[in-house]
Amino acid sequence: MEYITEKNRIYAVEGGEEVGEVTFPERDDIYVINHTYVDDRLRGQGIASELVRRAVETIESRGGKMEATCSYAALWLARNRGCDSY
């Protein structure tokens, strides 16, 4: 699995095909994790978790603040960061 980072998006590629993504546009100095997707045939393999983890690390490396409007990302943050107020 290859993960490619763009300005406000990280996506996963397998066999030359895009199989997942997370998007985090910036709005008023806050990055909003608003979408996480993984191809149905690859769900349950930790890809979504890896995408969100990479998004969080990217946002933090930029010194940004974040919030999650994507339900998966909000749950991930609550479970992995112990905070439900992102």
N, C-alpha and C positions, 0 to 999 in steps of 0.2 A: 504494500500500500504506500502510495506517495501522497504527501500532503503539500499543497501549494498555497502560499500566503500571498494575498493581494492586499491592497490598502485597507479595505473594510470587509474582506471575505477570505475564508480559508476553505479549500475544497480538497476532497480526496479523489484520487485517481487509481484505478486498478485495471490493468490490461488495456491501457489507453482510453478507458471510459471513465467519465466523471460519475462517481457513485455516492457522493455525499457533499454537503456544504453547511457552513455556518456563516451568517452575515451579521455585521455589527456596524451599521452606519453611525456616524458621529453627528450629534445634535446638541448644540449649545454646550460644548465641552464635555458631553457625556456620550459614551459609546453605548448604543442600545443593541443588545443581542436579541435580534427580532425573528430569527429563522434558523432552524436546524433541520436538516433533511438527510436521510440515508435511504438508499435504494432498498426496496422491500426484501429482496433476496439476501441482503447482507445485515439485516437488523439483528440485534442481539449479540453482536460481536465486539461491542465496545467502540465502534467507530464514532457514534454521536458524542460519546463521552470524550474521546480524544479530540474531536473537533472543538468542542466547547472549552476543554482544557487549554488547547492551543490559542483559542480566541482570548481567553482570560489572560494568559501569559503575554500575548501580544499587546493587549490593552494596557496591562500593568507596565510593560516595558516602555510604553509611550507616556507613562505617567498619567494615564487617563482614569476617569471614573467610569463606572458602568452601571447599567440596569438591564434587566432581562424582561422582555415582553413575550418571549418565546417560553411556553410552559415547560418544555424540556430543560432549557437553560436555567430557568428559575429553580426548578427542582434540583438540578445539578449543583447550582451554587449553594442551595440550602444544605444539601448533603455533604458537599465537599469543602465548603467554606464556613459552614455553621451560621449562615446569615440568610434571612429571608426578606431582607429589605433592599436588595439590589435593584 
